[in-house]
Amino acid sequence: MSDASDQHDEVASHRGATAPAGRVLLVGLLGLVLAALLNADSLVEQAERKPFGWPRDVSLAVWHPVQDVSHRLRLTAPRDAIDEATGRAGDDADDEFEFPPAPDDTATPPGTTTPGTSTPGDETPATTTTTTPPEPELRTPTAEEPLRVWVGGDSMSQVFGQSLVTYVEDTGVMTSTLDYRISTGLTRPDYFNWPAHLDGEMARLDPEAVVIMFGANDAQGMEVDGQVFERLSEPWLAEYRRRVAGTMDLLRADGRIVYWVGQPIMREPGFSQRMATLNEVFQSEAATRPWVRYVDSYTLFANDAGAYEAFLPGLDGTVADMRQGDGIHLSRPGGNVLARKVLDVIEADADLS
């Protein structure tokens, strides 16, 4: 009798010990599900950042249904309210913006004439003349009417941009806006649509000098009309050139100069070569547009032999580490060096000598 009672008590004790553990596991799982529902938009964004391929497809297949459920239950309302309060709402990454068609390679170069149609009796045939637009000039700013400078682009614009806006404000005759977006560029408007964003910001702020930097995230597959182009392939380069040209044209305005900053040399040789290829696109497109200045940073951070070098002289002449640990992004001394070079170009254009 006592043995049976002891066994009964042991079983009851065992059940009492396992029940709380099971409830803890269930509560933990419910917590993970709730967290996923509350952060569904962020999880989808992270999936969208991935390069085109099956890992991205799988991630989106998992998180899109979670996002749909979250939106139906209005579980994103608290986060939306926080974003609204902190000024992070209203991002136009999903806004549509279409560049004009790529120009015909056989189009008449600026400054030339082409034969046209003529009516009977005309002694000379009609011609069509295309002229190169005049080169814009920055006005000389004053403390009362400071020059409006906008600085932005991908993550490479962060440290460099912070240095530049500091130098700009220190002039006493310029004011600035910094707008960098990590993990963005021109190849993935499905993640963040820079042209649409720039279109709105240029209308809102009307800057007179635009300093912009893209490319660090752009050497990846690009989707066009449902087809994915392999990075740096011929169709990829043609489409990327169209987007660069379209962005430069979008930024054009009377009295405005665009300073397009190229990517610096990188520690990893293959990545560095890809950036050099993109820089060639930036430089050649800028060369055909009087309102765009290409600012080279590739050679600025190379040694005398033209190779990558992290330790170089800073603005005060003291050798400092110009790069962050990833061999890609600029350190504060590196950001200062590039910012000073860009500001020198702006000050020359604004005649602040």
Protein Blocks (a to p, Z undefined) as FASTA:
>chain_A
ZZmmmmmmmmmmmmmmmmmmmmmmmmmmmmmmmmmmmmmmmmmmmmmmpccdjklmmmmm
mmmmmmmmmmmnopmmmmmmmmmmnopgoiaklpccdddddddfkbccehiacdddddeh
iabdcddddddddddddddddfklccddddeddfklmmmmmmmmmmmmmnopaccddddd
ehiajklmmlocfklmmmmmmmmnopabdcddehjlmmccddeehiacdehiaklmmmmm
mmmmmmmmmmgcehiacddddddddfblmlmmmmmmmmmmmmmmmmmpmkbccddfklmm
ccfkopacfbdcdfkopacdfbdfkomaccfklmmmmmmmmmmmmmmmnopZZ
